Amino acid sequence: MSFVTCQVTPPPPKHNGESFMMQKLYMEGVDRAIASWHPSRNKQNVWELSGLYEGDIMMPSSSGESERNAILDDTLRWHEGVVPYHISDDFDDDEKEVIMGAMDEFHQKSCIKFRPYEEGDDAYVVVRGNNPGCWSYVGRRGGGQVVNLRGRCVQHGVAVHELLHAVGFHHQQSAADRDDFVKIHWQNIVPRTRGNFRKYSPFKVTDFNVGYDYDSVMHYSSHAFSKNGKKTITPLDEGANIGQRSGMSDKDQMKLNIMYKCDSSRNRPASSSSSSFSYPQLQSFWDSPFDFSYFK
């Protein structure tokens, strides 16, 4: 896969998370947790270790703005589905290819169009890796915004997850009707992270009548924010699994296309698509288990 090597560099993004990142203990703790994460041995998703609201959501700094939800707030959607972007030099060529592969999944499955930043764009995404963790703002933010992917966050499914936040998606289990589909095991949750299991009002979040999605790449893992290695969330459907890390589910795709009013032909499930595109992955640095002491 090719990627743009001579991009126009945008102004420093207004929404960059820098005030939060100044907390040295936070930065060191997140780096340690993610550095010890291993996809085959850890039951949490790596983005759940980023120490922010719901794990990986960077909240706006202005008061009141955090209460708006991009799913129902048209002002936080990208105009005509076009998302200007810039990938920083924090990444090597292989990592840039993974990020571009995540963007290409949007191109394959929706009318969302990521294009390189052009001078004069008033809203844009800067993909960086200079701060700890995997995180994003939710929805379009004027003045530029960061999607941060550092180290082990540079994986296809993680990049898709964070970019879905950037185009306006919240986590699946925050849906108002989630208790009809999952059980939350409060006794197993790190006390200071219980707020991460908050439900949103149906007046702020919608599923566009697509329905709850156990398979969503936006769903917490079964062990999200666990204090003891036990499950914190389980499906009421005993045959369902949650927390997949591969990429958009069929329902993710459908919701995205309804949200951005894409042509109805885009709503066909990925499994029925004629495309056989294989997204780039990095498989070279998984060697140590996660240390739960970070949460104690």
Sequence and secondary structure as in RCSB ss.txt:
>XXXX:A:sequence
MSFVTCQVTPPPPKHNGESFMMQKLYMEGVDRAIASWHPSRNKQNVWELSGLYEGDIMMPSSSGESERNAILDDT
LRWHEGVVPYHISDDFDDDEKEVIMGAMDEFHQKSCIKFRPYEEGDDAYVVVRGNNPGCWSYVGRRGGGQVVNLR
GRCVQHGVAVHELLHAVGFHHQQSAADRDDFVKIHWQNIVPRTRGNFRKYSPFKVTDFNVGYDYDSVMHYSSHAF
SKNGKKTITPLDEGANIGQRSGMSDKDQMKLNIMYKCDSSRNRPASSSSSSFSYPQLQSFWDSPFDFSYFK
>XXXX:A:secstr
    SS       SB  HHHHT HHHHHHHHHHHHT  TTT SS GGGGS BBTBTB   SSTTGGG  TTT GG
GS GGGEEEEEE TTS HHHHHHHHHHHHHHHHHSS EEEE  TT SS EEEE SSSSEEE SS  TT EEEEE 
GGG SHHHHHHHHHHHHT   GGGSTTGGGTEEE GGGB GGGGGGG    TTT   TTS   TT TTS  TTTT
BSSSS SEEESSTT      SS  HHHHHHHHHHTT  GGGGS GGG S         S       GGGG 
